[in-house]
Amino acid sequence: MCDIAGVLNNGRLVELVLARDIIGLRPLFFAHTGAGFAFASERRALEAMGYPHPIELDPRTLLRYNITEDRVRFTKRDFFSVVPEITDAKAEIKAKLLTLLRASISELIPRRSGEKFAVLFSGGLDSTLIAYLCKEIMTVRDFECYTVAVEEPGMKEAEDLSYAKRIAEDLGLSLKIRKLNIEEVESYLREVIPVIDDTGGVKISVAVPLYAACEMAKEAGIKTVLYGLGAEDLFAGYEQYKRVKKEDLNRACLSGLSRMHERDLYRDYMIAKAHGISLLAPFLATDLVEYAMRIPAIHKLCDDRNKAKAVATDKLILREIARDLGLEEAASRKKRAVQYGANVVKAIEKLAKRKGYRYTRDYLRTFYKSRDIKLGCLFSSGKDSAYALWLMQNASYQVECLINIKSRNPESFMFHTPAVELVTLQAAAMGLPLITKETEGEKEKELEDLRAAFRDAKAIHGIEGVISGVLWSKYQKERIERIAGEENLKVFSPLWHINQETELRLVVSLFEVIFTGIAAYGLDRSWLGRRITVADVDRLVELSQKKVKINIAGEGGEFESLVLDGPPSLFKKKQKLVIVESEIVEEDANTARLLVKKADLISRE
């Protein structure tokens, strides 16, 4: 589901075009550095090729790589829409949805005679619908249902297991069960965490039963497994959607769907691939998604959100379809995430406590030694440090704090100076502690202030390494590495030797960035204080190719940047920075600064 096309000129390949399926069912990573351009379906493949920090291509972005010019360009692709809202009667909507789901399942199940497949089965609404329709579609019973749950003395029977057994018996489904004890859960953690390249507690607790189920399929010689991923975002099944205004519900669901490739799909793909399994999600068929996103909110969430807690108030239209099919127990069951329904979270908490860990996150990191390191991020408030921080967090590194050096010397070769006072607000929006040191900005002496900041971060937050956003400046990189090395800190520079134009294009697509200082021919005050766009990057490229060249990444001091907002995974507090009052001070036509007099954080919602 990744498309790769080539453009020929006189029989010679001159351009590569890369695109994923629009939801992101299959991953695609790329790297563009001084060493060249490369892409692969797995992050680790590029790492093995000498590209230590590959970038995941957003499913809603088309990448064009011009081989002759060694340039990458990105084009935004249209995603699904929530308009026009469907105005059909509810009975017609139910009939259409059921038709689409049947068609999706029919398309996904194996066609070869005698080839078995499996359904991941929790006894919940989504998996029961899939299993029921599979049985209805198949003329003979040639599929199995798999349930995985933790069973340990002192624990109640897993809710998923109880429901799965009862409903499978009622429907005459072939149910295979794998019960895990707590020691087996720990054994799975050793296998799962390196496979999914992640140490996040939620992802891991979902991954363990999925891994065990795929293992069951492999042992049975089954190659195709169906599961219910997607229904929660299509029909407002997650708890977060209950806090959204009815008129905004479908847009919120669309936003959730747009993040599924980061939240769920890469994890699931890697687990399935490790077992040679094709893991398929019937709810994510394109035409079904297209239709479901336009179903009125009234058919997804109950208007009376204050109903008794025992009553399921989400995914209403799916629940009605299930009832129409006679699946009353599954239709009435409240949403229960697999990590809780299968008792996996309880097992991990017990294991962490048994090993002497206060927090499960610290216990889980011990299974991924290369990520089991506490980091501080050398943070300037600008684009490069923000992007470096985001890349490292996305790669499952644990960032404990931001480290900011506030230089009184606007000509400092080491440290960014405009608007650094706003780092406090950025740190608050990210939910990260901040270590700040002031320096006079005198050459070399400012390194001792950097050393003091590193020592504070070690003493207060226990950091063992630092993240740097340096791109090509040997001057900065060597000095940071020298001071860090003397303080026994590792240095991670995920942007080192990245193609500068590509980096800037990625930054403006991910972050809301403004310029706070300019000092280069071709730039003027009109560049300050407004969001930098792809069109601006194109203009900078033109300027970089003229006689009086500028560094397109701004590493020569051509401009300074400020990040106002970015991905929710980084700006965790759902807040963004806004400039309330500012003034532009000009030295000449091509040199100016934005003086921020007042700034604040506002809610994104």
N, C-alpha and C positions, 0 to 999 in steps of 0.2 A: 504493500500500500504506500510505497514511496516511489515517486516518479522521477526518473533521471532522463533528461533529454540532452542531445548534443546539437549544436548549430554548426553547419559546415560552410566553408567558403572555399570554392575551388578544390573541393575534396579534402580540405584541411579543417580539423576541429578547432573552432575559435571560441566557442562559448559552451559552458555547461549550465543547465537549468535544473535546479533541485526543488522538489515540492513533496510534502507529506499529504496523506489524507487529511481532510479539514479538521477532524476531531483529534487526530494524533494517535491512532490505534497502534501504529508502529513508529519507533523512534528514529531520529536521524540527527547525527552530530556532525559538526564541521570545525575546522581550524584554518586560520589564515594568518600566517606569520611570515617573517623574513625567509623562512625555509620553504615556503610554498603553500599550496592549498590542498586540503584533504578532507574526506568525509567518510563516515561509516555509520552503521546502525547501532553501534555500541560505543559508549564513552571509553571503555577500557581498550578497545581496538586502536583508537587514536592515541591514547596514552602510550601504548606499546610501540607506536610508530614514532614516538618522540615529540608528541604534542601534549604536554602535561595538563592543559586546561581547556579541553574542547567545549564547544558551545552547542547547546541543543537548538535546532532550528524550530522556531515557533510554527505550529501547523498552519497558522493563518498568514504565513509569510512565504513568498516565493523568492528563492535565491538565484541570482544570475552571476556566474563567474566568468569574466572575460579573460580567457587564457592569454591572449596577446598582451593585454594591458596589465594583467595581474590585478584586476579590480573586481570587487564584489558589490552588487547592488541588490537591494531588497525591495520587493513590491508587496504591499498589503493585499490580502485576498478577502473577498466578502465571506463573512461567517453567516450563520443562520440568523433569521429575523423573527421578531415577536409580533410583527404586523404584516398583513392585516389580521386582526384577531378573527378567529373562526366564529361565525354567527349561527351555525347549524344548531338544531335541537340536540339536547343531550343524548337522546337515543341514537341519532345519526353519528354523533362523535364517538360514542362507544363502539358502534358497529364498524366504523372506519378504523379506529385504533386496533380493534381485534383483528381485522383483516390485515392490517399492516404488520402486526406482530406475528400472525400466522405465516405471512409471506416471508418475513425475515428469518424465522426459524426454518421454514422449508428450504430456503436458500443456503442456510449454514450447515444443516445436517448432512452427513456423508451420503453419497448417492450409490456408491458401489455395494453390490449385493453382499450381505453378510458382514459389512463393516460396522462395528459397534461404535458408539460414542457415549459420552457421559454428561450429566448435568450436576453442577455443584448445588447441593440441596440443603437449605436450612429450615425448611418448613415455614418460611416467611412468604409474604405476598408475591414477590418477584420470582423467586425460584419455583414456587408452586405453580404459578401461571405458566412458566416455561416448561416445566415437567409435564403438566396436564396437556398442553398443546402438542408437545412432542409425542405423547402417547396417542393423542387424537389423530395426528398426522401419519404416524407409522402404522403400517398394516400388521407388522409383527413387533413384538417387544424386543428390540435389539439395542436398548440403551440402559444404562445404569445410573442411579443417583448416588452421589457421594456426600457423606456428612462426616466432618471432623470435629471432635470436641475433646476438651481436657476433662479427665475424670481422676479425682484425687480425694483421698480420705479427708473429710471435713468440709468438702465443697458440695453444694447442692448439684443435682444433675443439671448439666448445661441446658439452658432453655432451647437452644437450637436442636439439641438431641431429642428432647421430649417431643417437640412439635414435629420434627422430621419423622420420627418413628410412627406417630399417630397418623399423620397425613399420608405418609407412604403406604401404610396399611389400608387406609380408607380408599385410596386411589389405585391400589394394586400395583404400586411401583416397586421395582427391584432396588432395594436400598442397601448400600454397602457402608459400613461404619468403621471409622478408625478412631479409637480412644487413645489419647496420649496421657501418660503420667507426667509429673512435673520434671523428672529427669529427661524424658524424651523431648519435652519442650526446650530444655536447655541445649540438648543435642541439635535440635532443629535451628536454634538461634545461631549456632556456630556455622551452619551451612547457609542459612537464609541471608544473614546480614551482608556478607561479602558479595553475594549474588545480586542483591538489589542496590548496592552502592549507597546505602543509607543507614543512618542510626536513629531516625525519628521513631519515637515510641508508637505512634498510631500506625505508621506504615508497616512497622515490623510485626505488630500484633495482628494486623490483617494478613500479612504475608505468611505467617506460620501455618495457619490452617489451609491456605491456598497451596502452599508448597507441599504439604502432606497429601492433599487431594490430588495434585498433579502426579505425585509419586505413586499413588494408588492407580491412577490411569495408566501410567507407564508400565507398572507391574502387570496390569491386565492386558497390555498390548493395545490400548486405546490411544488414538492420535488426536481426536477432536473432543473438546470439552466446552460446554455452553455454561454461561453464568449470567447473573442478573445485573451486572454493572450498568449504570446509566439511568435507571428508573428514578433514583433519588433526585437527580438534577432535572430530569424532564418533568417530574410530577410533584416537586416540592416536598421530598421526603425527609430531608435533613432538618434538624431542629432549628438551624439558623434561619430557615425560610419562614418560620412562624413569627419572626420578629420584623418581617418586611411588610410594608403597606401593600394592600391588595393591588393597587394600580401599578406597583413596581415589581410585583412578584415574578412575572415572566422575564423581565430584564435581569433580576437577581439570579434566576435559574440559568439564564444564558451565560451570565458571568461565571457561575459555578461550572458549567459545561466547558467553558473556554479554558479553565485551569485543570481539567481532568487529566490532561497529558502529563502534567507535573505531579499531581496528587496521587493518581492511581495507575495510569496506563503503563508508564515505564516499569514500575515495580512488577505489575502483572505480566508484562511481556518478558521480562528477564527470568521470572520464575518459570513460566511456561516453556521458554526456550531451553532452560537448563534441563528440562525433562523431555524435550522433543515433542511438546504438545502444542497444538493449535488451539488457543484459548479465545473463544468467540462470544461476543455480547449482542444478543438479538435486539436489545433495546436501543442499540447505537446504529442501527441501519439508517442511512441518510434520509430516506423518505419518511421514516417514522419520527426521527428527530425533528425534521422540518415541520411536520404536522403537529407534534406534541408541543413545540415551543409557542404555538399560536392558539392553543386551547385556553379559554378564559380561566382566570385565576379561581373563579368561583367553583370550578370543577376539579380543582387541585387541593385547595385548603378550605376547611370549614370556616364559615363566617364567624361562628361562635368559638373563638379560640379559648374560651373559659370553660369549655365542657369538661366533664370529669376526666381526670388523668387516665382512667382506664379505657377511655374511648379513643380510638384512632381517628385523628382529624386531618391526616395528610393523605396524599395520593388518592383522593376521593374517587376519581373516575376509574382508576385501576381497581379499586376495591369493589366498586359496583360491577365492573366486568367480571371479577372473580365470583361475586355472589350470583350473578346471572348464570355462571357455569356450575354453580353448586358447591363452590369452594368457600363455604362460610367461615370455617375456622381460620384459614389463611387470610381471608379478607378482613377479619376482625382483629388479627394479631397486630399489636403496635410495633412500630419500627424498633428493631434491636440490632445494633451494629454487630457484625460478626465477631469482633474481638471481645465483645461482652457476651454475646449469645453463645459463644463456644468456650467461655471461661478462660480465654487466653490471657487477658489482662490480669486476672487474679493470679494465674500461674506465674507470670513475669514478676508481679509485685512480690509474691512469695519468694521467688528465686533471688531477687535483689535484696530483700530483707535478710534472707539466709546467708548471703555473701557479705553482709555488713554494709550495704549501700543504702543511704537515706533516700536517694532519688533513683528511679529506674533508669533514667537517661544515662547516669554515670555507669551503671551496671551494663547497659547495652553497648556502650562505647568500647568496652573491653573486648568485644568480639570483632572489632575492626580497628586493629592497632594503628594503621596508617592515619586514621581519623581521630584516634584517641589522644588528642593534644589540644590544650586550651590556647586560644589565640587572642591577641589584641589587634585591632586594625588601625594603622596610621591613617588618620582621617582628616581631610582638609576642608570638607564641605563641598568639594567639587566632584565632577563627573567620574574621574579616573578612580579615586578612592572608593566612591560609592559602587562603581561597577565591579571593582576587585572584591569588595566585601560581599556583594551579591553572588558572585561566582563561587567564592569559597563557601558561603553558607549553602548554596545549591549543591555543592559537592560534599555536604554533610560534615563540614568542619565546625567545631564548636567555638563561636566567637564570644568572648567574655566581656569585652569593653572596646570603646573607641579611644584612640590616643590622638590628641590634637596639640600641635605646637603653634602658638600664636606669636608670630614674628612682628616686631615693631618696625622692621626694615622692609619697606615695600619692594625693594630690589633683591630680596633674599633669593639665592640660587637654590636653596634647599626646600623652602616651605612656601606654600600658597599663602597669600596675605589678604586679598579682598574678602570681606563678609565672613571671616572665620568665626566671628562672634556668634554667628547663627548656628554653629555646631551644637550648642546646648539644646536648641529646639529640635534639630535633626535627631539627636540622640534620644530625646524624649519620644519622638514619633516612632523610632525604631525599638524602643524599650531596652536600650543598652546603656550601661553606665559610661561615664565620660571621665577620662584623665586629661587634664589640661595643664600645659606648662607655657609660660611666657619666655620669650628670648629677645635679646636686643638685635638678633639677626646678623651678628658679626661672623664673617667667614670662619669656619672651623670651631669657633667658640660656641656657636649654636648647637654643635653636635653634643656638647656636654649637657645642654638642656634636654636634648633628645634622650641622652643616656639617663638623666634623672627621671624623665617620663616613663621610660622602659622599666626602671627600678620600681617606681610607684605601682605600675601595672602588675609587676611580678608580686610585689608585697601584698597588694590589696586583692587582686583577682587571680593570682596564681598562674599567669600566662607563661607558656613555654615557647611561644613563637609570635611573630608579627606578620601582618599582611601589609604589603606595599602596593600602591597603584602606579608605580613607575612603569613607563612604556619603553623608552629607548635611551634615556639619559644614564650613561655610565656613571657620571658624576654623582647623581643622587643614589643610584643603586649601590655603588661601591661603599659609599659612606654609611648608608643605612645598614648594610651587611656587616661592615666593620664594627660599628657600635653594638649591633645586636649580637654578633659573634662574641665580643668581649663580655657581654652580659649573659652568655650561654643561651641565647634565643635563636631559634630557627627563623629564617625569612622566607616568606611565600610571596612571589611576584607573579600572579596569574596573568598579568597583561604584558609581561616582558616579551618584546619583539613581536607583538601582535601587529598586524597591518593597521596603520593609524587611521586610514579612511574607514576601513571596516569597523574598527572600534567605535569611531564617532557615530557611524550609522546605527550600530547596535545600541549605543547609549541613548540617542535621541528617540529610538523606538521604545525603549524600556522606561526611561526616566523623563520627568518634566524638568528640563534644564534651562537656566538662563545664564547669560554672560554678565559678570559683575565688573569686568575690566577688559579693555582692549588697548593694544599697543602695536599696531601693524598697518602698513600701507594697504589701503583697500577697505579697512574697517573704520567705522565711525560710531557716533553715539547712538545711531538707530539700532545697533546690535544689542544694546544694553537693556536689561530689565524685561525682556519679552521671551517667550518660549522659543527655543531653537528647534527648527523643523528640518525635515529631509531636504526641503528646498534650500535652506540655509547651508546645509552640508554641500549641496551641489555648487553653491556660490563659493564656498571655501575651497572646493576642489579647483575651480577655475582660477582663483587667486593663487593657489599653490603652484599652478603651472605657468604663471606669468614670470617675467624677468625678475621682479622683486618678489621672490618666493616667500610664502609663509609656511610654517609647520602646521599641517591641518589638524593635528591633535593639540596644538597650543603649547607644546613642551618648550618652545623657545620664548615663552612669555607673551605670545601674540594675543592671547585672551585668557581670562580666568573665568571659571564657571561656578555655579551654585545649583545644587540639586534641591528642588522643592518637593518632589514626590517621586514614587517609584513602585515597584511590584509589591503587592500585599505581603508576600513572604518576607520582605525586608522592612517595610513600614508597617509593622505589626499592630500598631495602636490605631489604625484606621484614621490617621490624621495626616494632613499635609501642611507644608510651610507656605505662608502667604506674606508678601511684602505689603505692609500697610502704608508706610511713608518712606520715601526715598528721594535722593537728589543726585543728579549727574554732574560731576565736576570734570571739565575738559581742560587738558593741558594744551592740546592742539587738535587739529582736525582728525587725527588718527590715534590719539591717545586720550583715554577718558576712563573714569571709574564711576561705578554706581555706589553711592554711600547710602547704606540702609539705615534709616533713622528709627524705624519701628517695624517689627515683624511679629507674627503670631502663628499658632497652630489652629487649624480649623478641621472639623470632621469632614471626612469624604462623603459621608452619607447625608 
